[in-house]
Amino acid sequence: MERVLVIDDDVGLCELVEEYLGPEGYDVEAAHNGERGLERALANDHALVVLDVMLPGMNGFDVLRRIRAKSGIPVLMLTARGDDVDRIVGLEIGADDYLSKPFNPRELVARIRAILRRTQPGELASGAREAFVVGDIEMDTATRTVRRAGELIELTVVEYDLLEKLLRSAGQIAKREDLVKEVLGRELSPFDRSIDMHVSNLRKKLGHQLNGFERIKTIRGVGYIYASASGSRID
């Protein structure tokens, strides 16, 4: 069973999450304050963390910052409904996704499945490239590692998958709705800016320019284009 850590001071909510995730094959552990949650998140005992923003003592943002300083474990943040600032800050710090409270437990299960599905090593299709280079970026799909000019770049699960989609379509428009569906595992909703924040994070980590051109260009109202470059397979 995959283990999920829920960091939330609402004991009733944690019990509800356990009730829904247990039958789905997940083993749930709860921590009710930031300090304990951080300790457990860094123990390498879990596949994913569900993290509430509003926590006593150390808040969720501080917990996430400290997790990201040492670990790439997937993190799903719980935010107050309608609080766009919390969502944006969480994604900027490195959350893989967010869910607004109160939430439908089925939606929580779906989000967790979508995130964990991307972390599972799958079999490569026949003829698929295991490693390839686009410009100054080298991506190894077998180990899910990315290097820029030889330097290892730490990416979250979502950032890696998003970058792979962009690299594979370099020089072509990648539509926002397609990226949301393929990377986040859901349909694009009118006010969902998650994919845009993940693109922003990629720009910060990879650099905004590539050979004098904008590395990831926004096509307003449509999507994004990764700077055209010839890709090559590494054997």
C-alpha positions, 0 to 999 in steps of 0.5 A: 500500500502506498502511504499518504501523509496528511498534515492538517490540524482538523482531526475530523478531516484527517479521519474523513480522508483516511475513510476515503483513501483506505478503501482505495488502497492507501495507508494514511498517516496524519500529523496535526501541526507543522513541526511534526508534519515536516519531520514525517514528510522528510522521513522518506516513509510516504509517496505523497503529502497532503498539506493544509495551508492553515496550521498552528505554529509553522504554517503550510507554506513554511512546511512546504519551503523546508520540504522542498529544500530537502525533498522532491516528494509530491505535495498536494496543498489544501487552500481556502476556497476562493483564496487565489493568493494561497494557491499561487504562493503554494505553486510558486514554492513548489506544490504539485497541485492544490485543492480548495476546502471544502472539497469532494473526497472523490476529487481528492482521491482523483488528484492523488491518483493523478499525481502518483500515477506520474511518479510510477515508472512505466514501461517505455513504448517500443522505439521511445527515447530514453534520453534526449537533448533539446538545446541545453537541456538533457532529459533522461526519461528512465531516471526522470532527471534533467540537466541544463548544460550538464548541471542537474536541475531539481524539478517537482513531479509536475514540473518534470512532466510539463517540461517533457511535454514542452520539449517533445513539442519544441517549436510547436504550440502546446495548448493549455487545455492539453497540458492541463489534461496530460500533466495535471490529469483534469480538464481546464477550468476557467479560473485555473492558473496552475499550469501557468504557475508551473511554467513560471517555475520552469522559467526560473529554474531553466533560465528565461533565454535560450540562444537569445530567444525566449525559452518558453514563449506564451501564446496568449489565449492558446498556450506555450511554445518551447524555443525550437531546437534540434533534438537528438537521442542519447544511446 
